[in-house]
Amino acid sequence: DQERMEYGFFFAVPDEFQFKYTLIDDTLRISPWSTEKLGISDSITDPLNNEEIVKVVDKTSLWDIKKEILKCNPNNKTFHYECPLKVDHSSRWFRITIQTKWQNGKCFEVVGKGMDIHETHSRVDYLEKKASLDAITGLLNHGSAKEKIVSQLIENPNGKYALAIFDIDNFKSINDTYGHGFGDQVLEEVAKRLKNSVSEKDIVARIGGDEFLFFINID
């Protein structure tokens, strides 16, 4: 029954990254197709500290997967995890499905498969970034800037910050006199100067027609 369950688990997604990890000997076994695509051995001991594995998936993801495995139990055996893998010398996003196998209340084996979701993930990431940015300047928009500021304050409530909000004098007359195309160029130039004046960790945003905001960590 166990072999049939495992076969069905893998067969659902043929020609994808597939593996089996046995706890008793701390060994990760990888399908032939996967070893060819990933460029690693088909049997690896102590995978969390193996250089071959680290070249394919970063250590943070490995430890996250281990934590999720430890959360499993006989009534909750399966979970999903998304992370980038190095495949054919390039990084691609995979959705890894992992199923734990139990005997006498103890997990003795883990089987898993990875589905390539790179195009979907890239599209979602693109749409999320597009939704968070101002179309003309490429700066954060009002809502996204607010979220990031609140997040920083929650993470470091005792930090020291500076917040400034300003607008462009007579911007309406610039649009009326020279046209909206020229006005957009003015906005782009202001945004460029703002970005060049702060560090990457600081927040710069366009929050209105000619209104800008920057939020700086001054610790």
Secondary structure, 3 states (H helix, E strand, C coil): CHHHHHHHHHHCCCCCEEEEEECCCCEEEECHHHHHHHCCCCEEECHHHCHHHHHHCCHHHHHHHHHHHHHCECCECEEEEEEEEEECCEEEEEEEEEEEEEECCEEEEEEEEEEECHHHHHHHHHHHHHHHECCCCCCECHHHHHHHHHHHHHHCCCCCEEEEEEECCCHHHHHHHHCHHHHHHHHHHHHHHHHHHCCCCCEEEECCCCEEEEEEECC
